[in-house]
Amino acid sequence: TARQVAPDLVLLAAPFPHGPLPPGRVGKTEYVEFDPHDLEEVFDLTRSLGARLVGRARAARFEREISRPLARIGGSSPRENRLRVAAVVDLEPIRLAGGHSFATDLIEIAGGNSVTHGGEENSIHLDDFDWQALATDLVLVLTPEELDAARRSALRDALPFDSPLVFFPFDAKSFWLNSPAEPASQLQRILADWAKNPQ
């Protein structure tokens, strides 16, 4: 359908629902995967695709607007005695944020140690882990919207973790577009409070 309007550029999310991604160029149309999963991928796209679309200066300004506030938060986060945090990003089935994810970026910037940090996956099925061996201090349950008390209680009963649960509104798809320093600051305060006064 896109080819009918003869675009110069088509951005595709991955995994592409209609089979393998097209080659980089078909005729005059260029196809580019645009589905960032962590800040490193956002900055790579800003420097490559963003610079082409809006110019290098505007793309660099966009990157600075994201990275500088996050760098200040990360710089003020503790370097030692950081809580070991697992992030639940899907509930049916239960999946944890992988090392290659916005959730892990958020945890590390805010002063925690993501138990999956360093891995290449975007998310990991809980059955692929011995969850007891993760030795988590805290489990973050990341949901796009705030949950009511009944839903939180039901999830506490359903999730197989012995570690305390903290519910945190977080939408990975829009995190990097909507003032990412705000959720990072909120989580930094939560982790700092929890480290001082475990509940």
N, C-alpha and C positions, 0 to 999 in steps of 0.2 A: 504493500500500500504506500509506503514511504517513497518508493521509486517513482510513483505516478506524479508526484509533485517535484521531482528532480532536485532533491536537496543536495547541497554541497557536503553536508555533514549529518550523520545520524548517530545519536548517542544511544547505547544499548546497555540495559542492566544485565547482569550475569546472575544466575545462569540464564541464558537466552532460551525462552520457552519453546522455540521452534527448531531445536537441534543446535548444532555447533554454530558459534558466531561466524558471520560472513568474514571473508578475508578483509584486510585493511581497506581495500578499495574495490568497488565494483563499478566499472565505467567511470563516470565523473563523481560518484558518491563515495565519500570516505566513511567508514564505520569505526567508531571508537567505543570501547567499553567504558561506561561511566557508572560505577557502582562502588564507591569507596567504602571501605570497612574500618579504616582507622585514620588517624591524622596524617600519618606518613603518606598514605595514598591521596588524601585531600591535597596535600602540599605538592605532590608529584603532578597531579592534575592541574593545579593552579599554575605551576611553572611551565607546563607543556601546553595543555589545551587552553587554559585561561589566558596565557600570554598571547596566544594566537587570536583569541576571540576579542579581547578587550585591550590588548597591549600589555607590555611587560610592566609598566609602572602601575597601572590599576590592579593587575594581578598580584604584584608584590605588596601593594597596600592592603589588599584583601587578606593576604597571608599574614601580614603583620598584625592586622586587627584581631585575628584569631590567636596567633602564637604568642604575642607579647603578654597579654593578660594571663594566659595559661602558664607561661614561663614564670611569672611573678608568683603565682599560686604554688607551682611546683617547687620554686626556690624557697618558699616559706614552709614547706612540708617537712616533717622529720625525716632524717636520713637513717636513723637507727630505731630499733624496737617498733617496727611498723607492723600493724595488724595484717595477718594473712586473710585475704578476702576472696571468696568465690562469688561470682555474679551469675544468678539464674536469669536467663534472657528469654527462655521459652518454657511453657508449662506443660504442653501436651504435644509431644513428649517433653520431659524435662531436659533442657539443654543449658550448659554453662557457656558463658562468654569465653571464646578462645583467646589465645595470646595476640591474635591479629584482629583486634576489634576495638571499637570506640569505648566499650565498657571497660576493657583493660586499660586503655589510655586514661580514662577518667579516674580509675582507682589509683593508678600509679602517680598521676599528677596530684591527686588529693591527699596522698601520704600513706596509702596502703600498699601492700604487696599482693598483686593478683596471683592466685595459685596457678594460673595458666600462662603467666607472663613468659614470653620467649617462644611460645608455640606459634605455628604458622596457620592454625585453623581459625576460622571466624567464630565458630561455635562448636561445642563438643557434646555429644549425647552423654548423659550422666552414666549410662551403662558402660561407657568406655573407660570410666574411672573407678577405682576403689575409693569411693567418696570418703570413707572413714580415714583412709591414708592421706587424704589431702590436708588434714590437720588444720582446718580453718578456724580462725578466731571469730569470724563473722561471715554470714551469708547475706549478700545483697539480692533482693528480689526486685528486678528492674521491670517496671510496667509503664506503658505509655501514659497512663493516667493514674490519679490517686485512687486507691482502693478503699472501700468502706470497711468498717470493723468486721462485719460478717464474712466478707470475702477474705480478709486477712486471716481471720481465725481458721477458716476452712483450709487455706493454703498452709498454714502452720501445721495443721494436722496431716496434710497430704504429703508435704515435702519430707524426704527421708534424712534430714540433717539433725545432728545433735547440737550443732553450733547455733547461737542466737541468730534470729532473722531480723533484718532491717528492710523495710519496704521503701523504695525510692523511685519516684516518678522519673522516667528517663526514656526518651524516644531516640534511638540510635540514628534513625533516618534523618532527623532534623537537628540533632545535637550540634553539628558543626556549623549550621546555618543560623541558629538562634542563640547568640550570646553564650557560647560554650563555657565561659568563665563562671557564669551563674551556677549551673549545677556542680561545677568543680569546687567552687567555694562552699556550697551547701554540704557537699559530701566531705570536704575537708573538715568542716566544723563537726559533723557527725562522727567521723573517725577519731578526731581529737578528743571529743567528749567521751566516746566509748572507751578509748585507751585509758582515760583517767578514771572513769567510773563504769566498769563493765556491769551490764544489767542482767 
